[in-house]
């Protein structure tokens, strides 16, 4: 059942999915503009509303993002869309890589722009970086974070504490950004 919450001047629709898999509520935004609250089975509706009010800023930001890019977001999985944006994505990534590579003292072997179905980026043991062309449609702070994340793998090919310290150099709030990315795909 779709419900509505008013956030500033926007009426945002959301669904509630009750599950025994969660102990506290969480909120997800999907590429089709749908919002879903995962809530424990016994959680009262007024508590869900209270939870949503604490997430109002984030909810509004996601809602506005969707409105701005809804035409592109809904059709972003096709080969035609990928080919139309591939070179723009490459220029964007290479521009950011040049800036951050100087900071970290590394440079990738090759940079590839792909149409990944479930990942934003990856780094190979050979020093090749792969990026999803869809990062073009992310807020620039998230796109920059993604680029730095993969670039840091050139120094630390893992997710160790040393790796996160490198990332933290440019993005002290990397944990928040990581979480935000999970709901963007």
C-alpha positions as CSV (number, residue, x, y, z in Angstrom):
1,X,0.0,0.0,0.0
2,X,1.4,3.4,-1.0
3,X,1.5,6.1,1.6
4,X,2.5,9.7,1.5
5,X,4.6,12.0,3.6
6,X,4.9,15.8,3.2
7,X,8.5,17.0,3.2
8,X,8.8,20.8,2.9
9,X,6.6,21.5,-0.2
10,X,6.9,18.0,-1.7
11,X,4.5,15.1,-1.2
12,X,6.5,12.0,-1.4
13,X,5.0,8.5,-1.8
14,X,6.5,5.5,-0.1
15,X,5.6,1.9,0.6
16,X,6.2,0.0,3.9
17,X,7.6,-3.5,3.8
18,X,7.3,-5.2,7.1
19,X,9.9,-8.0,7.6
20,X,11.4,-10.0,10.5
21,X,14.8,-9.5,8.9
22,X,15.2,-6.0,10.4
23,X,15.3,-4.9,14.0
24,X,15.1,-1.2,13.2
25,X,13.7,0.7,10.2
26,X,15.7,1.6,7.1
27,X,14.8,3.6,4.0
28,X,15.6,2.7,0.4
29,X,15.3,4.8,-2.7
30,X,15.1,3.0,-6.1
31,X,16.0,4.2,-9.5
32,X,12.4,4.2,-10.6
33,X,11.7,6.9,-7.9
34,X,10.1,4.5,-5.5
35,X,10.8,4.8,-1.7
36,X,10.4,1.8,0.6
37,X,10.7,1.7,4.3
38,X,11.8,-1.7,5.7
39,X,10.2,-1.9,9.1
40,X,10.1,-4.6,11.8
41,X,6.8,-6.5,11.7
42,X,5.4,-5.0,14.9
43,X,6.4,-1.4,14.4
44,X,3.5,1.0,14.6
45,X,2.7,3.4,11.8
46,X,3.3,6.5,13.9
47,X,6.9,5.3,14.6
48,X,7.5,4.8,10.9
49,X,6.3,8.4,10.3
50,X,8.7,9.6,13.1
51,X,11.5,7.7,11.4
52,X,10.8,9.3,8.1
53,X,10.8,12.8,9.6
54,X,14.4,12.1,10.9
55,X,15.3,11.2,7.2
56,X,13.5,14.2,5.7
57,X,16.6,15.9,4.3
58,X,17.9,12.8,2.7
59,X,14.4,11.8,1.4
60,X,14.0,15.2,-0.2
61,X,17.4,15.1,-1.8
62,X,16.7,11.7,-3.4
63,X,13.3,12.9,-4.5
64,X,14.7,16.0,-6.2
65,X,17.5,13.9,-7.8
66,X,15.0,11.6,-9.3
67,X,12.8,14.4,-10.6
68,X,15.9,16.0,-12.3
69,X,17.0,12.8,-14.0
70,X,13.9,10.7,-14.2
71,X,13.9,10.4,-18.0
72,X,17.5,9.2,-18.0
73,X,17.3,7.0,-15.0
74,X,14.4,4.9,-16.1
75,X,16.1,4.0,-19.4
76,X,19.7,3.8,-18.4
77,X,20.2,0.1,-18.9
78,X,20.1,0.0,-22.7
79,X,23.1,-0.2,-25.0
80,X,21.9,2.8,-26.9
81,X,22.0,5.0,-23.8
82,X,25.4,3.6,-22.8
83,X,26.9,4.3,-26.2
84,X,25.4,7.8,-26.1
85,X,27.1,8.7,-22.8
86,X,30.2,6.5,-22.8
87,X,32.6,9.2,-24.1
88,X,31.1,11.9,-21.9
89,X,31.6,9.6,-18.9
90,X,35.2,8.9,-20.0
91,X,36.0,12.6,-20.2
92,X,34.4,13.1,-16.8
93,X,36.3,10.3,-15.2
94,X,39.7,11.1,-16.8
95,X,39.4,14.8,-15.7
96,X,38.7,13.7,-12.1
97,X,41.4,11.0,-12.2
98,X,44.0,13.5,-13.3
99,X,43.3,15.6,-10.2
100,X,43.2,12.8,-7.7
101,X,46.0,10.8,-9.1
102,X,48.4,13.7,-8.3
103,X,47.2,13.7,-4.7
104,X,47.7,10.0,-4.3
105,X,50.8,9.7,-6.4
106,X,49.4,6.9,-8.6
107,X,48.1,6.4,-12.1
108,X,46.0,3.7,-13.6
109,X,47.2,1.4,-16.3
110,X,44.0,1.6,-18.3
111,X,40.6,3.3,-17.7
112,X,37.5,1.6,-19.1
113,X,33.9,2.9,-19.2
114,X,31.4,0.0,-19.0
115,X,27.7,-0.6,-18.7
116,X,27.8,-2.6,-15.5
117,X,24.5,-3.9,-14.2
118,X,25.4,-4.0,-10.5
119,X,28.6,-2.2,-9.8
120,X,29.8,1.4,-10.0
121,X,33.5,0.6,-10.4
122,X,36.3,-1.9,-10.0
123,X,40.1,-2.1,-10.0
124,X,42.0,-5.1,-11.4
125,X,45.3,-6.4,-10.1
126,X,46.9,-5.1,-13.3
127,X,46.0,-1.5,-12.3
128,X,43.1,-1.2,-14.7
129,X,40.2,0.9,-13.5
130,X,36.6,0.3,-14.7
131,X,33.8,2.7,-14.2
132,X,30.1,2.5,-14.8
133,X,29.0,5.2,-17.3
134,X,26.0,5.9,-15.0
135,X,28.2,7.7,-12.5
136,X,27.6,10.7,-14.8
137,X,24.2,10.9,-13.3
138,X,25.3,10.9,-9.7
139,X,25.7,14.0,-7.6
140,X,29.4,15.1,-8.3
141,X,30.4,14.4,-4.7
142,X,29.4,10.8,-5.0
143,X,31.0,10.4,-8.4
144,X,34.2,11.9,-7.1
145,X,34.1,9.6,-4.1
146,X,33.7,6.6,-6.4
147,X,36.7,7.6,-8.5
148,X,38.9,8.1,-5.4
149,X,37.7,4.8,-4.0
150,X,38.9,2.9,-7.1
151,X,42.1,5.0,-7.3
152,X,43.0,4.1,-3.8
153,X,42.9,0.4,-4.7
154,X,46.0,1.0,-6.8
155,X,47.8,1.5,-3.5
156,X,45.8,-0.9,-1.4
157,X,44.2,-3.7,-3.3
158,X,41.7,-4.5,-0.4
159,X,39.4,-2.8,2.0
160,X,41.8,-2.8,4.9
161,X,42.1,0.0,7.5
162,X,45.1,1.3,5.4
163,X,42.8,1.5,2.4
164,X,40.1,3.5,4.2
165,X,42.7,5.9,5.6
166,X,43.7,6.7,2.1
167,X,40.1,7.3,1.1
168,X,39.5,9.4,4.2
169,X,42.2,11.8,3.0
170,X,39.9,13.1,0.4
171,X,36.5,12.1,1.9
172,X,36.4,12.1,5.7
173,X,32.7,11.2,5.4
174,X,33.3,8.2,3.2
175,X,31.1,5.9,5.4
176,X,28.1,8.1,4.7
177,X,28.9,8.2,1.0
178,X,29.3,4.4,0.9
179,X,25.9,4.0,2.4
180,X,24.3,6.5,0.0
181,X,25.7,4.6,-3.0
182,X,24.1,1.4,-1.9
183,X,20.7,3.0,-2.4
184,X,21.5,4.6,-5.8
185,X,21.7,1.4,-7.8
